[in-house]
Amino acid sequence: MCTTHTKETCFSKNPHRNNKIKTRSYQTPSAHLSTAQVLITGERSNENPEELIIDCGTTHHMFNSRHLFSSLVETPPIGVSTGNSSSSLFSKGRGMVNLLINGKTFTLKECLLIPNLNCNLISLMRFCNGDFTITRSNSCFKLLAGNQVKIEGRIVNNLMKVKYSLPSVQVTELPTNLWHQRLGHPGNQVIKSLVLPECPLRCLTCDLNKAHKLPFNHHFKPASKPLDCAHINVVGPISPPSVSGNNYFLTIVDQATSFKMVRLLKHKLEAFKQFFL
């Protein structure tokens, strides 16, 4: 049983839902973030993952990795206009990014998460609100605000590139429901004991698992003693196999006591041997 989604939203059981999502045309929201633009285009190159580009053609700071964000709010897909009309980029969220550049920590707000972006971009206009100066010496550049050097980097293919790293201590905020799923759907008391905020939303998976069915008395005669009636079934083959390579499993349910037993099998022929163990 999958605990990260319900039966109704399972792509494996409902393949038509997956196709609809893939072919869905996203509408651009009317929020101010829908005006995000980037003028850098081109094929994906072997960019250094620890380098970013300072660009005057982007309206927002843009990053392609979720782990760079110290806080992130997921948003509906927002279209990003590019210089290449045939490319489609969508922002999946916005938040705050803390970066260590030239030994200084910079906090960038209203950053966009764009997973398909080739490289991380810093918007020059957002980074420098006031007057600024860019000086160049051979293949190096300096970005100055007044007389203070804010960033130093190198120029590669007429692009201003800067090396960065993440601060050694960075607190990343995660949605409470994500912790609830990762920890195996515990109750709020367990969440509190781990010094985590309570999950404010109801979990549909928990509700479905806690639901009780009425007794099934329609087709089977009532059984008053153990082993008066046992229901045995061999299920499989399952895909993918278990970690131990089992492809089938045997279930035995006692109707009177509701006692259940499960045995994992690599081959269906092993089912009969389980009754002699």
ZATORLUM-831762 format. One record per residue (C-alpha): x, y, z; residue number from 1. Coordinates in steps of 0.001 Angstrom, whole numbers, padded with zeros to 6 digits. Layout:
<rs>
<r><xx>X</xx><yy>Y</yy><zz>Z</zz><zakol>NUM</zakol></r>
...
</rs>
This chain:
<rs>
<r><xx>000000</xx><yy>000000</yy><zz>000000</zz><zakol>1</zakol></r>
<r><xx>001350</xx><yy>003443</yy><zz>-000894</zz><zakol>2</zakol></r>
<r><xx>001312</xx><yy>006004</yy><zz>001954</zz><zakol>3</zakol></r>
<r><xx>002234</xx><yy>009062</yy><zz>-000090</zz><zakol>4</zakol></r>
<r><xx>-000979</xx><yy>009181</yy><zz>-002101</zz><zakol>5</zakol></r>
<r><xx>-004480</xx><yy>007770</yy><zz>-002218</zz><zakol>6</zakol></r>
<r><xx>-005981</xx><yy>005183</yy><zz>-004546</zz><zakol>7</zakol></r>
<r><xx>-007836</xx><yy>007889</yy><zz>-006472</zz><zakol>8</zakol></r>
<r><xx>-004589</xx><yy>009815</yy><zz>-007229</zz><zakol>9</zakol></r>
<r><xx>-002405</xx><yy>006761</yy><zz>-007953</zz><zakol>10</zakol></r>
<r><xx>-000915</xx><yy>006964</yy><zz>-011446</zz><zakol>11</zakol></r>
<r><xx>-000361</xx><yy>003197</yy><zz>-011489</zz><zakol>12</zakol></r>
<r><xx>-004057</xx><yy>002446</yy><zz>-010913</zz><zakol>13</zakol></r>
<r><xx>-005269</xx><yy>005434</yy><zz>-012946</zz><zakol>14</zakol></r>
<r><xx>-002851</xx><yy>005910</yy><zz>-015878</zz><zakol>15</zakol></r>
<r><xx>-005254</xx><yy>008288</yy><zz>-017579</zz><zakol>16</zakol></r>
<r><xx>-004724</xx><yy>010817</yy><zz>-014774</zz><zakol>17</zakol></r>
<r><xx>-000988</xx><yy>010859</yy><zz>-015449</zz><zakol>18</zakol></r>
<r><xx>-001567</xx><yy>011557</yy><zz>-019127</zz><zakol>19</zakol></r>
<r><xx>-003878</xx><yy>014424</yy><zz>-018291</zz><zakol>20</zakol></r>
<r><xx>-001273</xx><yy>016038</yy><zz>-016062</zz><zakol>21</zakol></r>
<r><xx>001434</xx><yy>015685</yy><zz>-018703</zz><zakol>22</zakol></r>
<r><xx>-000706</xx><yy>017280</yy><zz>-021396</zz><zakol>23</zakol></r>
<r><xx>-002336</xx><yy>019911</yy><zz>-019219</zz><zakol>24</zakol></r>
<r><xx>-001807</xx><yy>023500</yy><zz>-020378</zz><zakol>25</zakol></r>
<r><xx>-000898</xx><yy>025663</yy><zz>-017406</zz><zakol>26</zakol></r>
<r><xx>-002534</xx><yy>029057</yy><zz>-017150</zz><zakol>27</zakol></r>
<r><xx>-000372</xx><yy>031946</yy><zz>-016044</zz><zakol>28</zakol></r>
<r><xx>-001651</xx><yy>033395</yy><zz>-012750</zz><zakol>29</zakol></r>
<r><xx>-002348</xx><yy>037099</yy><zz>-012472</zz><zakol>30</zakol></r>
<r><xx>000122</xx><yy>037536</yy><zz>-009594</zz><zakol>31</zakol></r>
<r><xx>003210</xx><yy>039721</yy><zz>-010043</zz><zakol>32</zakol></r>
<r><xx>005426</xx><yy>036643</yy><zz>-010203</zz><zakol>33</zakol></r>
<r><xx>003803</xx><yy>035693</yy><zz>-013492</zz><zakol>34</zakol></r>
<r><xx>005882</xx><yy>038402</yy><zz>-015185</zz><zakol>35</zakol></r>
<r><xx>009150</xx><yy>036588</yy><zz>-014548</zz><zakol>36</zakol></r>
<r><xx>011453</xx><yy>036717</yy><zz>-017539</zz><zakol>37</zakol></r>
<r><xx>014929</xx><yy>035473</yy><zz>-018407</zz><zakol>38</zakol></r>
<r><xx>016833</xx><yy>036307</yy><zz>-021579</zz><zakol>39</zakol></r>
<r><xx>019573</xx><yy>033665</yy><zz>-021347</zz><zakol>40</zakol></r>
<r><xx>018889</xx><yy>030790</yy><zz>-023721</zz><zakol>41</zakol></r>
<r><xx>020854</xx><yy>027887</yy><zz>-025135</zz><zakol>42</zakol></r>
<r><xx>021469</xx><yy>024183</yy><zz>-024833</zz><zakol>43</zakol></r>
<r><xx>022257</xx><yy>022596</yy><zz>-021491</zz><zakol>44</zakol></r>
<r><xx>025986</xx><yy>022783</yy><zz>-020847</zz><zakol>45</zakol></r>
<r><xx>028295</xx><yy>021240</yy><zz>-018277</zz><zakol>46</zakol></r>
<r><xx>027866</xx><yy>024050</yy><zz>-015781</zz><zakol>47</zakol></r>
<r><xx>029697</xx><yy>023956</yy><zz>-012490</zz><zakol>48</zakol></r>
<r><xx>026938</xx><yy>023228</yy><zz>-009940</zz><zakol>49</zakol></r>
<r><xx>028675</xx><yy>025589</yy><zz>-007477</zz><zakol>50</zakol></r>
<r><xx>028641</xx><yy>028556</yy><zz>-009851</zz><zakol>51</zakol></r>
<r><xx>025882</xx><yy>030999</yy><zz>-010661</zz><zakol>52</zakol></r>
<r><xx>025484</xx><yy>033740</yy><zz>-013237</zz><zakol>53</zakol></r>
<r><xx>024776</xx><yy>037390</yy><zz>-012500</zz><zakol>54</zakol></r>
<r><xx>022404</xx><yy>038492</yy><zz>-015228</zz><zakol>55</zakol></r>
<r><xx>020803</xx><yy>041837</yy><zz>-016030</zz><zakol>56</zakol></r>
<r><xx>018109</xx><yy>040182</yy><zz>-018159</zz><zakol>57</zakol></r>
<r><xx>016281</xx><yy>038331</yy><zz>-015380</zz><zakol>58</zakol></r>
<r><xx>013499</xx><yy>039879</yy><zz>-013335</zz><zakol>59</zakol></r>
<r><xx>013906</xx><yy>037463</yy><zz>-010401</zz><zakol>60</zakol></r>
<r><xx>016595</xx><yy>035382</yy><zz>-008764</zz><zakol>61</zakol></r>
<r><xx>016172</xx><yy>031872</yy><zz>-010184</zz><zakol>62</zakol></r>
<r><xx>017469</xx><yy>028558</yy><zz>-008834</zz><zakol>63</zakol></r>
<r><xx>017050</xx><yy>024995</yy><zz>-010066</zz><zakol>64</zakol></r>
<r><xx>017529</xx><yy>023033</yy><zz>-006821</zz><zakol>65</zakol></r>
<r><xx>015175</xx><yy>022829</yy><zz>-003861</zz><zakol>66</zakol></r>
<r><xx>017967</xx><yy>022226</yy><zz>-001326</zz><zakol>67</zakol></r>
<r><xx>019341</xx><yy>025743</yy><zz>-001883</zz><zakol>68</zakol></r>
<r><xx>016239</xx><yy>027297</yy><zz>-000313</zz><zakol>69</zakol></r>
<r><xx>016173</xx><yy>028010</yy><zz>003407</zz><zakol>70</zakol></r>
<r><xx>012411</xx><yy>028571</yy><zz>003118</zz><zakol>71</zakol></r>
<r><xx>010136</xx><yy>027665</yy><zz>000237</zz><zakol>72</zakol></r>
<r><xx>006447</xx><yy>028091</yy><zz>-000511</zz><zakol>73</zakol></r>
<r><xx>005148</xx><yy>025837</yy><zz>-003261</zz><zakol>74</zakol></r>
<r><xx>003026</xx><yy>027628</yy><zz>-005839</zz><zakol>75</zakol></r>
<r><xx>001047</xx><yy>026580</yy><zz>-008910</zz><zakol>76</zakol></r>
<r><xx>003258</xx><yy>026415</yy><zz>-012016</zz><zakol>77</zakol></r>
<r><xx>004109</xx><yy>029928</yy><zz>-013201</zz><zakol>78</zakol></r>
<r><xx>005278</xx><yy>030381</yy><zz>-016779</zz><zakol>79</zakol></r>
<r><xx>008673</xx><yy>032058</yy><zz>-017261</zz><zakol>80</zakol></r>
<r><xx>009262</xx><yy>033942</yy><zz>-020516</zz><zakol>81</zakol></r>
<r><xx>012605</xx><yy>033283</yy><zz>-022211</zz><zakol>82</zakol></r>
<r><xx>014419</xx><yy>034488</yy><zz>-025301</zz><zakol>83</zakol></r>
<r><xx>013704</xx><yy>031119</yy><zz>-026880</zz><zakol>84</zakol></r>
<r><xx>009998</xx><yy>030887</yy><zz>-027644</zz><zakol>85</zakol></r>
<r><xx>010201</xx><yy>027107</yy><zz>-028082</zz><zakol>86</zakol></r>
<r><xx>011438</xx><yy>026476</yy><zz>-024529</zz><zakol>87</zakol></r>
<r><xx>009005</xx><yy>026131</yy><zz>-021636</zz><zakol>88</zakol></r>
<r><xx>010091</xx><yy>026962</yy><zz>-018097</zz><zakol>89</zakol></r>
<r><xx>007802</xx><yy>026873</yy><zz>-015082</zz><zakol>90</zakol></r>
<r><xx>008404</xx><yy>028078</yy><zz>-011558</zz><zakol>91</zakol></r>
<r><xx>007296</xx><yy>025562</yy><zz>-008895</zz><zakol>92</zakol></r>
<r><xx>007701</xx><yy>027807</yy><zz>-005835</zz><zakol>93</zakol></r>
<r><xx>009261</xx><yy>030908</yy><zz>-004324</zz><zakol>94</zakol></r>
<r><xx>011255</xx><yy>031527</yy><zz>-001183</zz><zakol>95</zakol></r>
<r><xx>014490</xx><yy>032684</yy><zz>000404</zz><zakol>96</zakol></r>
<r><xx>018044</xx><yy>031567</yy><zz>-000412</zz><zakol>97</zakol></r>
<r><xx>021142</xx><yy>032121</yy><zz>001737</zz><zakol>98</zakol></r>
<r><xx>024449</xx><yy>031984</yy><zz>-000138</zz><zakol>99</zakol></r>
<r><xx>028074</xx><yy>032377</yy><zz>000914</zz><zakol>100</zakol></r>
<r><xx>029909</xx><yy>034397</yy><zz>-001773</zz><zakol>101</zakol></r>
<r><xx>033471</xx><yy>035699</yy><zz>-001340</zz><zakol>102</zakol></r>
<r><xx>033245</xx><yy>034989</yy><zz>002384</zz><zakol>103</zakol></r>
<r><xx>030058</xx><yy>037050</yy><zz>002781</zz><zakol>104</zakol></r>
<r><xx>026565</xx><yy>035758</yy><zz>003448</zz><zakol>105</zakol></r>
<r><xx>023845</xx><yy>037104</yy><zz>001178</zz><zakol>106</zakol></r>
<r><xx>020127</xx><yy>036613</yy><zz>001757</zz><zakol>107</zakol></r>
<r><xx>018120</xx><yy>036618</yy><zz>-001464</zz><zakol>108</zakol></r>
<r><xx>014353</xx><yy>037008</yy><zz>-001152</zz><zakol>109</zakol></r>
<r><xx>011521</xx><yy>036229</yy><zz>-003590</zz><zakol>110</zakol></r>
<r><xx>013652</xx><yy>033634</yy><zz>-005390</zz><zakol>111</zakol></r>
<r><xx>011964</xx><yy>031316</yy><zz>-007884</zz><zakol>112</zakol></r>
<r><xx>012419</xx><yy>027545</yy><zz>-007982</zz><zakol>113</zakol></r>
<r><xx>012683</xx><yy>026420</yy><zz>-011622</zz><zakol>114</zakol></r>
<r><xx>013785</xx><yy>022746</yy><zz>-011754</zz><zakol>115</zakol></r>
<r><xx>014494</xx><yy>022743</yy><zz>-015527</zz><zakol>116</zakol></r>
<r><xx>016723</xx><yy>025819</yy><zz>-015449</zz><zakol>117</zakol></r>
<r><xx>020191</xx><yy>025176</yy><zz>-016915</zz><zakol>118</zakol></r>
<r><xx>022044</xx><yy>027279</yy><zz>-014347</zz><zakol>119</zakol></r>
<r><xx>021295</xx><yy>029394</yy><zz>-011289</zz><zakol>120</zakol></r>
<r><xx>020767</xx><yy>033098</yy><zz>-011964</zz><zakol>121</zakol></r>
<r><xx>020989</xx><yy>036233</yy><zz>-009821</zz><zakol>122</zakol></r>
<r><xx>019002</xx><yy>039206</yy><zz>-011042</zz><zakol>123</zakol></r>
<r><xx>021404</xx><yy>042153</yy><zz>-011140</zz><zakol>124</zakol></r>
<r><xx>018601</xx><yy>044704</yy><zz>-010778</zz><zakol>125</zakol></r>
<r><xx>017153</xx><yy>042986</yy><zz>-007724</zz><zakol>126</zakol></r>
<r><xx>020563</xx><yy>042421</yy><zz>-006161</zz><zakol>127</zakol></r>
<r><xx>021584</xx><yy>046084</yy><zz>-006459</zz><zakol>128</zakol></r>
<r><xx>018684</xx><yy>048322</yy><zz>-005497</zz><zakol>129</zakol></r>
<r><xx>020743</xx><yy>051533</yy><zz>-005649</zz><zakol>130</zakol></r>
<r><xx>023654</xx><yy>052750</yy><zz>-007717</zz><zakol>131</zakol></r>
<r><xx>026303</xx><yy>050196</yy><zz>-008582</zz><zakol>132</zakol></r>
<r><xx>029421</xx><yy>049928</yy><zz>-010678</zz><zakol>133</zakol></r>
<r><xx>030935</xx><yy>046991</yy><zz>-012519</zz><zakol>134</zakol></r>
<r><xx>034671</xx><yy>047032</yy><zz>-013162</zz><zakol>135</zakol></r>
<r><xx>036495</xx><yy>044575</yy><zz>-015391</zz><zakol>136</zakol></r>
<r><xx>040123</xx><yy>043499</yy><zz>-015406</zz><zakol>137</zakol></r>
<r><xx>040950</xx><yy>040880</yy><zz>-018034</zz><zakol>138</zakol></r>
<r><xx>038735</xx><yy>037898</yy><zz>-017198</zz><zakol>139</zakol></r>
<r><xx>037712</xx><yy>039115</yy><zz>-013725</zz><zakol>140</zakol></r>
<r><xx>035062</xx><yy>041567</yy><zz>-012594</zz><zakol>141</zakol></r>
<r><xx>034018</xx><yy>043380</yy><zz>-009446</zz><zakol>142</zakol></r>
<r><xx>030554</xx><yy>044558</yy><zz>-008511</zz><zakol>143</zakol></r>
<r><xx>030720</xx><yy>047666</yy><zz>-006335</zz><zakol>144</zakol></r>
<r><xx>028028</xx><yy>049492</yy><zz>-004394</zz><zakol>145</zakol></r>
<r><xx>029556</xx><yy>052890</yy><zz>-003730</zz><zakol>146</zakol></r>
<r><xx>033164</xx><yy>052176</yy><zz>-002789</zz><zakol>147</zakol></r>
<r><xx>032386</xx><yy>048760</yy><zz>-001309</zz><zakol>148</zakol></r>
<r><xx>033090</xx><yy>045594</yy><zz>-003270</zz><zakol>149</zakol></r>
<r><xx>030046</xx><yy>043353</yy><zz>-002960</zz><zakol>150</zakol></r>
<r><xx>030953</xx><yy>040489</yy><zz>-005304</zz><zakol>151</zakol></r>
<r><xx>034001</xx><yy>039381</yy><zz>-007243</zz><zakol>152</zakol></r>
<r><xx>033942</xx><yy>036776</yy><zz>-009981</zz><zakol>153</zakol></r>
<r><xx>035202</xx><yy>035795</yy><zz>-013398</zz><zakol>154</zakol></r>
<r><xx>033959</xx><yy>036397</yy><zz>-016913</zz><zakol>155</zakol></r>
<r><xx>033444</xx><yy>033295</yy><zz>-019058</zz><zakol>156</zakol></r>
<r><xx>031966</xx><yy>033596</yy><zz>-022553</zz><zakol>157</zakol></r>
<r><xx>030877</xx><yy>037151</yy><zz>-021693</zz><zakol>158</zakol></r>
<r><xx>028923</xx><yy>035878</yy><zz>-018680</zz><zakol>159</zakol></r>
<r><xx>029616</xx><yy>037033</yy><zz>-015124</zz><zakol>160</zakol></r>
<r><xx>030067</xx><yy>033872</yy><zz>-013074</zz><zakol>161</zakol></r>
<r><xx>030440</xx><yy>033674</yy><zz>-009308</zz><zakol>162</zakol></r>
<r><xx>031355</xx><yy>030729</yy><zz>-007111</zz><zakol>163</zakol></r>
<r><xx>029120</xx><yy>030165</yy><zz>-004117</zz><zakol>164</zakol></r>
<r><xx>028559</xx><yy>027768</yy><zz>-001248</zz><zakol>165</zakol></r>
<r><xx>025887</xx><yy>027256</yy><zz>001363</zz><zakol>166</zakol></r>
<r><xx>026389</xx><yy>028504</yy><zz>004930</zz><zakol>167</zakol></r>
<r><xx>027668</xx><yy>025745</yy><zz>007219</zz><zakol>168</zakol></r>
<r><xx>024546</xx><yy>026040</yy><zz>009364</zz><zakol>169</zakol></r>
<r><xx>021315</xx><yy>026536</yy><zz>007490</zz><zakol>170</zakol></r>
<r><xx>017858</xx><yy>025784</yy><zz>008782</zz><zakol>171</zakol></r>
<r><xx>015544</xx><yy>024542</yy><zz>006073</zz><zakol>172</zakol></r>
<r><xx>011829</xx><yy>024811</yy><zz>006698</zz><zakol>173</zakol></r>
<r><xx>009826</xx><yy>021823</yy><zz>005556</zz><zakol>174</zakol></r>
<r><xx>006054</xx><yy>021523</yy><zz>005421</zz><zakol>175</zakol></r>
<r><xx>004629</xx><yy>019793</yy><zz>008492</zz><zakol>176</zakol></r>
<r><xx>002665</xx><yy>017330</yy><zz>006388</zz><zakol>177</zakol></r>
<r><xx>005943</xx><yy>016258</yy><zz>004738</zz><zakol>178</zakol></r>
<r><xx>007386</xx><yy>015310</yy><zz>008156</zz><zakol>179</zakol></r>
<r><xx>004125</xx><yy>013518</yy><zz>008907</zz><zakol>180</zakol></r>
<r><xx>004561</xx><yy>011372</yy><zz>005775</zz><zakol>181</zakol></r>
<r><xx>008292</xx><yy>010744</yy><zz>006229</zz><zakol>182</zakol></r>
<r><xx>007834</xx><yy>009552</yy><zz>009809</zz><zakol>183</zakol></r>
<r><xx>005184</xx><yy>007006</yy><zz>008835</zz><zakol>184</zakol></r>
<r><xx>002016</xx><yy>009040</yy><zz>009523</zz><zakol>185</zakol></r>
<r><xx>002315</xx><yy>009358</yy><zz>013341</zz><zakol>186</zakol></r>
<r><xx>-000153</xx><yy>011255</yy><zz>015504</zz><zakol>187</zakol></r>
<r><xx>000303</xx><yy>014842</yy><zz>016648</zz><zakol>188</zakol></r>
<r><xx>001583</xx><yy>013673</yy><zz>020046</zz><zakol>189</zakol></r>
<r><xx>004576</xx><yy>012041</yy><zz>018372</zz><zakol>190</zakol></r>
<r><xx>005117</xx><yy>015151</yy><zz>016248</zz><zakol>191</zakol></r>
<r><xx>005118</xx><yy>017283</yy><zz>019418</zz><zakol>192</zakol></r>
<r><xx>007651</xx><yy>015022</yy><zz>021138</zz><zakol>193</zakol></r>
<r><xx>010032</xx><yy>015636</yy><zz>018211</zz><zakol>194</zakol></r>
<r><xx>009649</xx><yy>019412</yy><zz>018680</zz><zakol>195</zakol></r>
<r><xx>007916</xx><yy>019771</yy><zz>015334</zz><zakol>196</zakol></r>
<r><xx>004793</xx><yy>021857</yy><zz>014668</zz><zakol>197</zakol></r>
<r><xx>001508</xx><yy>020005</yy><zz>014544</zz><zakol>198</zakol></r>
<r><xx>000058</xx><yy>019055</yy><zz>011196</zz><zakol>199</zakol></r>
<r><xx>-002879</xx><yy>021453</yy><zz>010723</zz><zakol>200</zakol></r>
<r><xx>-004421</xx><yy>019540</yy><zz>007814</zz><zakol>201</zakol></r>
<r><xx>-006201</xx><yy>016213</yy><zz>007923</zz><zakol>202</zakol></r>
<r><xx>-004325</xx><yy>013384</yy><zz>006264</zz><zakol>203</zakol></r>
<r><xx>-006548</xx><yy>011524</yy><zz>003791</zz><zakol>204</zakol></r>
<r><xx>-004302</xx><yy>008443</yy><zz>003914</zz><zakol>205</zakol></r>
<r><xx>-004663</xx><yy>008262</yy><zz>007715</zz><zakol>206</zakol></r>
<r><xx>-008434</xx><yy>008668</yy><zz>007478</zz><zakol>207</zakol></r>
<r><xx>-008702</xx><yy>005834</yy><zz>004957</zz><zakol>208</zakol></r>
<r><xx>-006530</xx><yy>003491</yy><zz>007016</zz><zakol>209</zakol></r>
<r><xx>-008501</xx><yy>004176</yy><zz>010204</zz><zakol>210</zakol></r>
<r><xx>-011868</xx><yy>003588</yy><zz>008552</zz><zakol>211</zakol></r>
<r><xx>-013711</xx><yy>000429</yy><zz>009658</zz><zakol>212</zakol></r>
<r><xx>-015769</xx><yy>-001848</yy><zz>007467</zz><zakol>213</zakol></r>
<r><xx>-018962</xx><yy>-003543</yy><zz>008536</zz><zakol>214</zakol></r>
<r><xx>-018843</xx><yy>-007327</yy><zz>009133</zz><zakol>215</zakol></r>
<r><xx>-018985</xx><yy>-009323</yy><zz>005917</zz><zakol>216</zakol></r>
<r><xx>-021762</xx><yy>-011877</yy><zz>006385</zz><zakol>217</zakol></r>
<r><xx>-023275</xx><yy>-012096</yy><zz>002935</zz><zakol>218</zakol></r>
<r><xx>-021593</xx><yy>-015074</yy><zz>001271</zz><zakol>219</zakol></r>
<r><xx>-019858</xx><yy>-017057</yy><zz>004019</zz><zakol>220</zakol></r>
<r><xx>-021456</xx><yy>-019055</yy><zz>006780</zz><zakol>221</zakol></r>
<r><xx>-020605</xx><yy>-017743</yy><zz>010258</zz><zakol>222</zakol></r>
<r><xx>-017674</xx><yy>-019496</yy><zz>011963</zz><zakol>223</zakol></r>
<r><xx>-017769</xx><yy>-019764</yy><zz>015752</zz><zakol>224</zakol></r>
<r><xx>-014472</xx><yy>-021590</yy><zz>016425</zz><zakol>225</zakol></r>
<r><xx>-010889</xx><yy>-021028</yy><zz>015253</zz><zakol>226</zakol></r>
<r><xx>-010022</xx><yy>-022882</yy><zz>012051</zz><zakol>227</zakol></r>
<r><xx>-013685</xx><yy>-023667</yy><zz>011339</zz><zakol>228</zakol></r>
<r><xx>-013187</xx><yy>-021663</yy><zz>008169</zz><zakol>229</zakol></r>
<r><xx>-009935</xx><yy>-020279</yy><zz>006792</zz><zakol>230</zakol></r>
<r><xx>-009505</xx><yy>-018169</yy><zz>003667</zz><zakol>231</zakol></r>
<r><xx>-006248</xx><yy>-018873</yy><zz>001811</zz><zakol>232</zakol></r>
<r><xx>-004947</xx><yy>-017009</yy><zz>-001190</zz><zakol>233</zakol></r>
<r><xx>-001717</xx><yy>-016766</yy><zz>-003181</zz><zakol>234</zakol></r>
<r><xx>-001093</xx><yy>-013294</yy><zz>-004606</zz><zakol>235</zakol></r>
<r><xx>001378</xx><yy>-012480</yy><zz>-007361</zz><zakol>236</zakol></r>
<r><xx>003531</xx><yy>-012038</yy><zz>-009193</zz><zakol>237</zakol></r>
<r><xx>004145</xx><yy>-008587</yy><zz>-007737</zz><zakol>238</zakol></r>
<r><xx>006201</xx><yy>-005926</yy><zz>-009448</zz><zakol>239</zakol></r>
<r><xx>008718</xx><yy>-004852</yy><zz>-008408</zz><zakol>240</zakol></r>
<r><xx>009804</xx><yy>-007825</yy><zz>-006258</zz><zakol>241</zakol></r>
<r><xx>010601</xx><yy>-007367</yy><zz>-002592</zz><zakol>242</zakol></r>
<r><xx>014112</xx><yy>-006552</yy><zz>-001386</zz><zakol>243</zakol></r>
<r><xx>014702</xx><yy>-010283</yy><zz>-000780</zz><zakol>244</zakol></r>
<r><xx>013538</xx><yy>-011170</yy><zz>-004289</zz><zakol>245</zakol></r>
<r><xx>010080</xx><yy>-012489</yy><zz>-003365</zz><zakol>246</zakol></r>
<r><xx>007500</xx><yy>-012375</yy><zz>-006155</zz><zakol>247</zakol></r>
<r><xx>004456</xx><yy>-013881</yy><zz>-004374</zz><zakol>248</zakol></r>
<r><xx>002899</xx><yy>-013925</yy><zz>-000929</zz><zakol>249</zakol></r>
<r><xx>000508</xx><yy>-016332</yy><zz>000778</zz><zakol>250</zakol></r>
<r><xx>-002304</xx><yy>-014996</yy><zz>002965</zz><zakol>251</zakol></r>
<r><xx>-004276</xx><yy>-017043</yy><zz>005498</zz><zakol>252</zakol></r>
<r><xx>-007235</xx><yy>-015475</yy><zz>007310</zz><zakol>253</zakol></r>
<r><xx>-009190</xx><yy>-017256</yy><zz>010044</zz><zakol>254</zakol></r>
<r><xx>-012822</xx><yy>-016231</yy><zz>009736</zz><zakol>255</zakol></r>
<r><xx>-013764</xx><yy>-016717</yy><zz>013382</zz><zakol>256</zakol></r>
<r><xx>-010873</xx><yy>-014828</yy><zz>015001</zz><zakol>257</zakol></r>
<r><xx>-009770</xx><yy>-012642</yy><zz>012055</zz><zakol>258</zakol></r>
<r><xx>-006241</xx><yy>-013907</yy><zz>012667</zz><zakol>259</zakol></r>
<r><xx>-004092</xx><yy>-013166</yy><zz>009627</zz><zakol>260</zakol></r>
<r><xx>-000811</xx><yy>-014679</yy><zz>008501</zz><zakol>261</zakol></r>
<r><xx>001361</xx><yy>-013709</yy><zz>005542</zz><zakol>262</zakol></r>
<r><xx>004256</xx><yy>-015692</yy><zz>004068</zz><zakol>263</zakol></r>
<r><xx>006546</xx><yy>-014316</yy><zz>001361</zz><zakol>264</zakol></r>
<r><xx>007344</xx><yy>-016617</yy><zz>-001568</zz><zakol>265</zakol></r>
<r><xx>009888</xx><yy>-016443</yy><zz>-004354</zz><zakol>266</zakol></r>
<r><xx>007937</xx><yy>-018971</yy><zz>-006448</zz><zakol>267</zakol></r>
<r><xx>004289</xx><yy>-020019</yy><zz>-006432</zz><zakol>268</zakol></r>
<r><xx>005335</xx><yy>-023674</yy><zz>-005928</zz><zakol>269</zakol></r>
<r><xx>006560</xx><yy>-022779</yy><zz>-002425</zz><zakol>270</zakol></r>
<r><xx>002999</xx><yy>-022118</yy><zz>-001212</zz><zakol>271</zakol></r>
<r><xx>002188</xx><yy>-025756</yy><zz>-000386</zz><zakol>272</zakol></r>
<r><xx>005355</xx><yy>-026131</yy><zz>001715</zz><zakol>273</zakol></r>
<r><xx>004217</xx><yy>-023342</yy><zz>004053</zz><zakol>274</zakol></r>
<r><xx>001574</xx><yy>-025631</yy><zz>005606</zz><zakol>275</zakol></r>
<r><xx>004271</xx><yy>-027980</yy><zz>006940</zz><zakol>276</zakol></r>
<r><xx>006403</xx><yy>-025364</yy><zz>008684</zz><zakol>277</zakol></r>
</rs>
